[in-house]
Amino acid sequence: MNTYKYICLYFFLLIFCTAKSQQKDTSLYLNKRISFYQTGFQFGMPFQNEQLPEGKYIPIMLQANLDFWIRRKNLTINAKHKFFVYLEPYFNPIKIKNNSPSFEVGSNIGFKYAYCFNDINSIRVNIGSGPQYQAFESLQQSGGFIFSDNFGIAYQHNFATHPLYVNIGYRFRHISNLDLQLPNKGIDTHFLVLGFGWRKV
């Protein structure tokens, strides 16, 4: 039960810090080389699940995300090409046929590129990795401390009259532990991801 309390506290602090950061003056934000850009939440459903010896592995993606804009010199907020560093803390329930429900918790960090058609529509590509704790142990993949490697592509729509945004995309994820423990055959999952959140400007 203590694990769930720490997870809830972590997400509360994440939301609180993000809300406070939005109160800062926009002119200061534009003068920084690395600045908070947007935050939100993502929900992912796997559409291709790996078959483990214990049954189908079905993780439900529940994650927050924070994007920090890496702004090159003289680059304006309306630039067509944007690069970001992102952080994605997550808590994913796991369903495996004929087994008790389980979970995985961790955080990804990575890089994201956005091609902006205009102020409203953009395509975003991301790649990242991070540590993960997996409560479930399989004959294919040991539990405990492992790594989560991610690649994704998404379409994002920004609302013109409000800082809210929505996005939809594809995410590929591979988890394994660099042979720190055996077995370590890895587990691959393909997700359809829906997200929403708010932008700095």
C-alpha positions as CSV (number, residue, x, y, z in Angstrom):
1,M,0.0,0.0,0.0
2,N,2.9,2.3,0.7
3,T,4.0,2.1,-3.0
4,Y,0.6,3.4,-4.1
5,K,0.9,6.4,-1.6
6,Y,4.3,7.3,-3.0
7,I,3.1,7.1,-6.6
8,C,0.1,9.4,-5.8
9,L,2.3,11.9,-4.0
10,Y,4.7,11.9,-6.9
11,F,2.0,12.7,-9.5
12,F,0.5,15.4,-7.2
13,L,3.9,17.1,-6.9
14,L,4.3,16.9,-10.7
15,I,1.0,18.6,-11.3
16,F,1.6,21.2,-8.6
17,C,5.0,22.2,-9.9
18,T,3.7,22.4,-13.5
19,A,0.9,24.7,-12.5
20,K,3.3,27.0,-10.7
21,S,5.6,27.1,-13.6
22,Q,2.8,28.4,-15.9
23,Q,2.5,31.5,-13.8
24,K,5.8,32.8,-14.9
25,D,6.1,35.7,-17.4
26,T,6.1,34.5,-21.0
27,S,8.9,37.0,-22.0
28,L,11.3,35.3,-19.5
29,Y,10.3,31.9,-21.0
30,L,11.2,33.0,-24.5
31,N,14.6,34.2,-23.4
32,K,15.6,30.8,-22.0
33,R,17.5,28.2,-24.0
34,I,15.7,25.3,-22.2
35,S,12.2,26.1,-21.1
36,F,9.1,24.3,-19.9
37,Y,6.8,23.9,-22.9
38,Q,3.8,21.7,-22.2
39,T,2.5,19.0,-19.9
40,G,-0.2,16.4,-20.1
41,F,-1.4,12.9,-19.6
42,Q,-1.4,9.9,-21.9
43,F,-3.5,6.7,-22.0
44,G,-2.3,3.8,-24.1
45,M,-4.0,0.6,-25.1
46,P,-1.9,-2.2,-26.6
47,F,-3.1,-3.5,-29.9
48,Q,-0.4,-6.2,-30.4
49,N,0.5,-8.1,-27.2
50,E,3.3,-10.5,-26.7
51,Q,2.3,-14.1,-25.7
52,L,4.2,-15.1,-22.5
53,P,4.3,-18.6,-21.1
54,E,1.9,-17.4,-18.5
55,G,-0.5,-15.8,-21.0
56,K,-0.9,-12.6,-23.0
57,Y,0.9,-9.6,-21.5
58,I,-1.5,-6.6,-21.5
59,P,-0.1,-3.4,-20.0
60,I,-2.4,-0.4,-19.8
61,M,-0.4,2.8,-20.3
62,L,-1.1,5.6,-17.8
63,Q,1.5,8.3,-17.8
64,A,2.2,12.0,-17.4
65,N,4.5,13.9,-19.6
66,L,6.6,17.1,-19.3
67,D,8.2,18.6,-22.5
68,F,11.1,21.1,-22.2
69,W,11.8,23.1,-25.4
70,I,15.5,23.3,-26.4
71,R,15.4,26.6,-28.2
72,R,18.2,27.5,-30.6
73,K,19.4,31.1,-30.7
74,N,17.0,33.5,-32.4
75,L,14.3,30.8,-32.7
76,T,10.8,32.1,-32.1
77,I,7.8,30.3,-30.7
78,N,6.3,30.0,-34.2
79,A,9.3,28.0,-35.5
80,K,8.4,25.0,-37.8
81,H,11.1,22.7,-36.3
82,K,11.2,22.2,-32.5
83,F,13.3,19.9,-30.4
84,F,12.4,18.8,-26.8
85,V,13.7,16.9,-23.9
86,Y,10.8,15.0,-22.2
87,L,10.1,13.2,-19.0
88,E,7.4,10.6,-18.6
89,P,6.6,9.2,-15.2
90,Y,4.1,6.3,-15.4
91,F,2.2,3.7,-13.5
92,N,0.8,0.9,-15.7
93,P,-1.6,-1.8,-14.5
94,I,-0.8,-5.2,-16.1
95,K,-3.3,-7.9,-17.0
96,I,-2.1,-11.4,-17.7
97,K,-4.5,-14.2,-18.5
98,N,-4.8,-16.7,-15.6
99,N,-2.7,-14.5,-13.3
100,S,-3.5,-12.0,-10.6
101,P,-3.4,-8.3,-11.7
102,S,0.0,-6.7,-11.4
103,F,1.7,-3.4,-12.2
104,E,4.8,-1.6,-13.5
105,V,6.1,1.8,-12.5
106,G,8.9,4.0,-13.8
107,S,10.0,7.0,-15.8
108,N,11.2,7.6,-19.3
109,I,13.5,10.4,-20.4
110,G,14.2,11.2,-24.1
111,F,14.2,13.5,-27.0
112,K,11.3,14.7,-29.2
113,Y,11.2,16.4,-32.6
114,A,8.2,18.3,-33.8
115,Y,7.4,19.5,-37.3
116,C,4.8,22.2,-37.0
117,F,2.6,22.7,-40.1
118,N,1.2,25.8,-38.3
119,D,0.4,27.0,-34.8
120,I,-2.4,24.3,-34.6
121,N,-1.1,21.1,-36.2
122,S,2.1,19.2,-35.8
123,I,3.7,15.8,-36.2
124,R,6.0,14.6,-33.3
125,V,8.6,11.8,-33.1
126,N,10.1,10.7,-29.9
127,I,12.8,8.2,-28.7
128,G,13.7,7.5,-25.1
129,S,14.5,5.1,-22.3
130,G,14.3,4.8,-18.6
131,P,14.3,2.6,-15.4
132,Q,11.2,0.6,-14.6
133,Y,10.1,-1.6,-11.7
134,Q,8.1,-4.6,-12.7
135,A,6.1,-6.4,-10.1
136,F,5.3,-9.4,-12.3
137,E,7.9,-12.2,-13.0
138,S,7.7,-14.3,-16.0
139,L,9.5,-17.4,-17.4
140,Q,10.4,-15.1,-20.3
141,Q,11.4,-11.9,-18.4
142,S,12.5,-11.5,-14.8
143,G,10.8,-8.9,-12.7
144,G,12.2,-6.2,-10.5
145,F,14.4,-3.5,-11.9
146,I,14.5,-3.4,-15.7
147,F,14.7,-0.8,-18.6
148,S,12.0,0.5,-20.9
149,D,13.0,1.6,-24.4
150,N,10.5,3.6,-26.4
151,F,9.9,5.0,-29.9
152,G,6.8,6.8,-31.0
153,I,5.1,9.1,-33.5
154,A,2.0,11.3,-32.9
155,Y,-0.2,13.9,-34.4
156,Q,-0.9,16.9,-32.1
157,H,-3.7,19.4,-32.4
158,N,-3.5,22.7,-30.4
159,F,-6.7,24.6,-29.7
160,A,-6.5,28.1,-31.1
161,T,-8.4,29.9,-28.3
162,H,-7.0,28.0,-25.4
163,P,-3.7,26.5,-24.3
164,L,-5.2,22.9,-24.3
165,Y,-4.0,20.3,-26.8
166,V,-4.9,16.7,-27.8
167,N,-2.8,14.1,-29.6
168,I,-3.1,10.6,-31.0
169,G,-0.2,8.4,-31.9
170,Y,1.7,5.1,-32.0
171,R,4.2,3.9,-29.4
172,F,6.5,0.9,-29.5
173,R,8.1,-0.3,-26.3
174,H,10.7,-2.9,-25.5
175,I,11.5,-3.9,-21.9
176,S,14.5,-5.9,-20.7
177,N,17.3,-5.7,-18.1
178,L,20.7,-5.9,-20.0
179,D,21.1,-9.4,-18.6
180,L,21.4,-8.2,-15.1
181,Q,19.0,-11.1,-14.2
182,L,17.8,-14.1,-16.1
183,P,15.6,-14.8,-17.9
184,N,16.0,-11.8,-20.1
185,K,14.3,-12.4,-23.4
186,G,12.5,-9.1,-23.4
187,I,8.9,-8.1,-24.0
188,D,7.7,-5.9,-26.9
189,T,4.4,-4.0,-26.9
190,H,2.7,-1.8,-29.5
191,F,0.3,0.9,-28.2
192,L,-2.3,3.2,-29.6
193,V,-1.9,6.3,-27.5
194,L,-4.3,9.2,-26.7
195,G,-3.2,12.3,-24.9
196,F,-4.3,15.7,-23.7
197,G,-2.8,18.5,-21.7
198,W,-1.9,22.2,-21.8
199,R,0.8,24.3,-23.3
200,K,2.9,27.2,-21.8
201,V,1.8,29.6,-24.5
